[in-house]
Amino acid sequence: MTSAGDPAAGVVHEVFGDQARVSSAVRLPGGASRETWSLDVRAGGVTHELVLRMDGPGTALETGAGSGLAAEARLMRAAAETGVPVPRIVAEGTAGRPYLLMSRVDGQTIPRKILRDPEFAGARESLTEQCGAALAAIHRMPLTAVAEDPPPDPLRQWRDVLDLTGRAHPAFELAFRRLDETRPDPGGIAVVHGDFRNGNLVVGPEGLRAVLDWELAHVGDPIEDLGWLCVRAWRFGSPRPVGGFGDYDTLVAAYEKAGGRRVDPAALRWWETFGVLKWGVICVMQAMRHLEGGARSVELAAIGRRVCETEWDLLNLL
C-alpha cells in the first residue's frame, strides 16, 4: 500500500467531511499528466471503494480548474444515461488539484489475462456481443456531451502529426495515399469514444462490466470505434480480430441489433486500416519522446520498436 498523501485526503474531506479517513490508497500504473488512485474510504461507518483521478502537480489549466476532468465526468454521466456500463461519478472539483472521484468497479483490465485465464472463458464467449451493444449505446449519446466544433479530417490530422516528426516512413505514406483514395461514405456523426479497446474495459467472469478512459472522446464517424477495436495491436497475440476475443460478423450483428448504424464491411476495413496507421504514428511519437530525452522510458522505447509491426500490418491490410 502506498500513501496518497495530502491531496487525496483533501479530496476525501471535501466530499465526505473532516471525519472521513483513507484506510487504503494504492497508486495505479499509467498516466503521465494525471494520477490514478484506488482508495478505500471510511466515512459514516461505511467503507467506500473508489477510484480517484487527479491532474498531476503543476499541471497548467488554461480553461478553468478541472476542465478536462469535468468534461470526462460529463461524458460518463451521459454514457450512463444511454445504457453504457461506466463507473458511477461520486464527485468532481478541486481540492488542491482538479479531481474526479468514481466508484471502483471490480474486475480485470489486463488483456492477456482476459484472453487466456480460465476464469474469463465465459466472458470471452459474450464480450463481442456486449462490446457491440456498448458501442451502439455510446453512439446514441447526445452530441452535446462533447463540446467541440465539427470534427477535423482525421487523415489530415494524423498526416500533419507525422509530418511534424520529420521522419520518413514509406509504408505510412503509402497508407495515407491509399486511404485518401478509398474513403468510404460517412457512417454518420456521433459521439466517438476514441479508445474503445481491450485494455480499457473492465471485465468479470460474466463479461463486460465497465468502459473506461473517456478522455479521447470526440465527434466523428461511429465506425471509427469499431475499426479501432479490431486493430491487431489490441488482439495481444490472439488470432481473433475483435479485441482478441471475437469475430467481425458477431460484432457487426450485435452492434446493428442494439441500434447502431448499418456497418459497411468495406468501411469497417477502412477504419481498421486507419486505426493501424494512427497507432503507428503514435508509436513514432512515443519513440521520439524517449530518444530525444523528453521522457526517458523503457516503456516508450518498447512502444517505439513496434513501429515496424504497424508497417507490416498496414502492408498486409493494403
N, C-alpha and C positions, 0 to 999 in steps of 0.2 A: 504494500500500500504506500502511496506517495501523498504527501500533503499538498493540497491545492493552495494553501496559504491564504492571505487576507482577501484577495479578490473573490474567491469562491465563497468565503464566509460572508463577505459583504453582500453578495447576491442572495444567499440564503436568508440573511437577516432582513433584507429589503422585502423578500417575498413572503417569508413565514414568520417574521418577528424576531426580536432580540433573543428570545429564549430558545430558538431553534439551534441545533447543533449538527455539524457534519460528522457522522460516525465512520464514514469511509469515503475516500477520494482516490481515484485511480486515473492517471493521465492516459488517454487513449492515443495510439500512434497515428501519424499522418497529420498533414496540415502545416503550412509554413506561416501563413498570415493569421491563422486562428488556432486557438487551443480547444480541445475537446476533453471533457472530464466525465467519468462515471461517478455519480455521487449517491450515497445513502444519507438521507437527511432525517433526523429525528425531530418531530415537531408535534406538539399536542398529543403525545402518547402514540403517534403513528409514525412508522418508517416509510418514507417516500423514496422510491427508486427512480433516479433522474439522470438525465444527460445534460451537461452544461456546455454550451459553445460560447466562446468569448473571443473578441478581437485580441490579437497579440499586443503586448506592451508597446506603446509608441506608434500604434497604427494611426495613420492620418485619416481623418474623416472630413471630407470636403463638403458633404451634402447633409450634415447633421448627424448627431450621435446615433450610432447603431443603424444607419440607413440600410446597409447591406443585410444585416441580420433581421431587421424589421421587414424587409422585402421577402426574405426567406420564410418568416413566420406568416406573412400574408398569404404566400403561396401554399403553405402547408394547410392553413385553415381552409382555403378554397378547395384544395385537393380532398380534404376530409369530407367536405360538403357534397362532392360529386362521387364519393364512394371509394376513393383511393386509400389503401391502408397506409397510414402515416402515424408517427408518434404524436401524442397529444401535446399541444403547446400549453405549458403551465404559466410562463411569464416571459416578458421581454422588457428590456430597458437598459439603464446604465447605472452601474454600481462601481465606479472607478473606471470600468471599461464597458463598452456595449456588450450585451449578452443575450442569449436565447436559452431558456430553460424548458426542457421537454421531458415527457415520461420516457422511461427506459423500456424498450421492447426487447424481451429476451429472445435469443435465437443466434444463429450463426451467420456471419457475413463473409467468412474466408472461402473463396470459390473452390479451392482444391478439396476442402472438407465437404462442402455441399455436393461436389461432383463425385466423391469417392467413398465417403464414410457410409457404412451400412445404416447408420441412424437416419440418413436422409434418402434412403432408397424410395420410400413412399413419396417424399417431396419431389424427387426427380420425375416421377410419373405425372405430377399435376402442375409443375411450375410453368410449363409453356402456356397452358391454357390460362393460368392465373395471371401471368405476365400480359397476355393478350387482353384480358379483361381490365387489368390495371391501366394499361396504356390507353384503352378506349375511354376509361374514366378520366384520365389526365387530359385527353384531347377534348373532353366535354367542359373543361374548366372555362370560366368566362375570361375573355382576353384581357379584361381589366385587372386580372390577377397579376399580370406582367405589365408594369408601367414603362413602356418604351415605344419608340417610333416604329413604323413598318420595318420588317426585317431587312437587313442588308443582303446582297447577293452572297451566299455562302462560299461559292467558288472564288469570287473576287476577294472576299475577306481573307481566306486562307492562302490565296495566291500572294496577296500583299505581305502576309506574315512570312511566308517562305522567302520572298524577295528580300525582306529585311535581314534575314540571316546571312545573306551573301554567299551561301553555299550552293554548289552545283549538285543537283540530284536528277539525272536524266529520266529515271523511272517516274519520279513525281511530275516532271514537266510533261511527259507523255500522258500521264493520268489526267492532269489538268486539261490538256488539249482534248483528249477523248471525251471526258465528262462534259466539257463545254459543247462539244458537237452532238451529244446524245442526250441532252436534257429531257427528262420526262415531263409530261403535262403536270402542272402543280396538283398536289393532293389536297388542296385547300389551305386554309390558315387556321392554326390552333396554338394553344399553349403547348410548347415542346419542353419536356423535362430536361433534355440536353445531355444527360449522363446516365440514362437508364440501362443498366448492365449488371451482370453477375459481379458482385463486389460491392454494389450499392443497394443490395437487397438484404433484408433480414429474413432468414428462412428458419422455420421449425420443421419437425418431422412430418407435419401435415402440409407444409408448403410455405407460400409467401405470407409474411407477417407485416412487413413494413417496407416502404420505399424511402430511401434516404437521399441526402446530398442534392438539394434543390437549387444550389447557388448558380448553376448554369442554365436555368430555365429561361426561355425566350419565346417570342412569337415566330412561328415558321411553319414549314410543311410537316404535318404529323408523321409522314412516312420516314422522316429523318430518325425518329426514335426507334422505329422497328429495325431500320438498317443498322443503327449503332449497336443494338442488342446482338446482331448477327456478325459483327466484326470478329475475325478469327482470334484476335488478341484476348477476347473475353471468353474464349472456349477453354483456355487453360489446359491445352493438350488433348481435349476430348474431340472426337470426330464429329460430334453432333453440332450443327451450325448455329442453333439458337442458344447462346449462353453456355454451350457445352452440355445442355440437358434436353434439347428439343429439336424439332424439325420445322422447316419453313411452313409447310401446309397446315400443321397444327396451330402454329402461332397466328397465321393469317385467318384461319377459320374462327379461332377464339376471339380475335380482335373484331372481326366483322360481326360475329354473333352478338358481341357485347355492345354493339352500336358504333363501332369505329367505321371510318371511311372505307370504301372499297379499295383494295390493295392490288395494283397492277404489278405482276411479278417482275416486269422489266424495271419499274420504278423502284421496287424494293432492292433489286440488284444494283441499280444506280446509287441509291443511298448507302447500301453496304460498301460499295467501292469508294464512295465519298468518305465514309467513316474510316476506312483503312487509310486513305490518303491523309485525312485530318490527323489520325493517330500518328502517322509517320512524321508529319510536320511537328507535332508536339514532341515526339522523340528527339528530333533535331534540336528543338529549342531547349529541352532538358539537358542534352549533351553539352550544348554551348554554355549553359549556366555553370556546369561543372568544369569544363575545360578552360573557360575564361575567368574562373575564380569568383564568379558571382555567388556560388554556393557549392563549396567542395563537398561532394557527397557520393558515396559508393552507390546509393540507390539511383541518383541521377545518371551516374556513369553507366550503370546496368541498363537503364532505360535507353540511353544513347546507343548502346550496342544493338538495340532492337530495330534501328533504322533499316538495316539490311533485311530483316524479316518482313517489314511492311513493303519494301520494294519488291521482294519475291511474291508476296501476297497480291500486290497490285498487278504485276505482270501476269499472274495466273488468272485473275479476275478479268483483265482486259483481253 
